[in-house]
Amino acid sequence: MNKQDEAILLERLADTFETKLRETERSIGDDIPDQYREGRMDAFGWAATYCRLLAERK
């Protein structure tokens, strides 16, 4: 796999993680905060950021 393909793949992964982050954010209601959901949001946000940073290096 060449560097351009790697960068494209990383961008797609970042987009996927951001989509999952938005879906998780929309699932938040007025109920008691869910630590598991908040942890997933953090993980998706960090994963998207990491993929974007790696893509920029390619």
Legacy VTK file of the C-alpha trace (Angstrom):
# vtk DataFile Version 3.0
C-alpha trace
ASCII
DATASET POLYDATA
POINTS 58 float
0.000 0.000 0.000
1.461 3.358 -0.953
1.425 6.470 1.212
-1.423 8.099 -0.708
-3.624 5.021 -0.207
-2.735 4.982 3.474
-3.699 8.636 3.835
-7.034 8.017 2.084
-7.741 5.047 4.349
-6.889 7.077 7.457
-9.190 9.902 6.323
-12.032 7.411 5.826
-11.408 5.955 9.261
-11.438 9.447 10.782
-14.744 10.191 9.016
-16.189 6.932 10.343
-15.103 7.708 13.896
-16.569 11.214 13.644
-19.863 9.774 12.395
-19.934 7.384 15.355
-19.139 10.281 17.673
-22.083 12.304 16.319
-24.401 9.286 16.641
-23.338 8.823 20.243
-23.799 12.542 20.976
-27.329 12.424 19.545
-28.190 9.483 21.784
-27.677 11.608 24.895
-30.951 12.435 26.548
-31.990 14.135 29.725
-31.339 10.971 31.694
-28.543 10.314 34.128
-25.127 10.641 32.449
-23.862 7.318 31.191
-20.135 6.880 31.847
-19.890 4.167 29.191
-21.379 6.487 26.551
-19.105 9.334 27.600
-16.117 6.981 27.361
-17.177 5.934 23.849
-17.460 9.590 22.831
-13.941 10.249 24.114
-12.609 7.175 22.312
-14.245 8.100 19.001
-13.008 11.688 19.263
-9.441 10.623 20.049
-9.458 7.974 17.306
-10.650 10.483 14.699
-8.013 13.002 15.743
-5.257 10.366 15.704
-6.235 9.169 12.211
-6.267 12.739 10.886
-2.824 13.426 12.352
-1.426 10.241 10.812
-2.999 11.104 7.443
-1.346 14.524 7.520
2.051 12.866 8.022
1.605 10.652 4.930
LINES 1 59
58 0 1 2 3 4 5 6 7 8 9 10 11 12 13 14 15 16 17 18 19 20 21 22 23 24 25 26 27 28 29 30 31 32 33 34 35 36 37 38 39 40 41 42 43 44 45 46 47 48 49 50 51 52 53 54 55 56 57
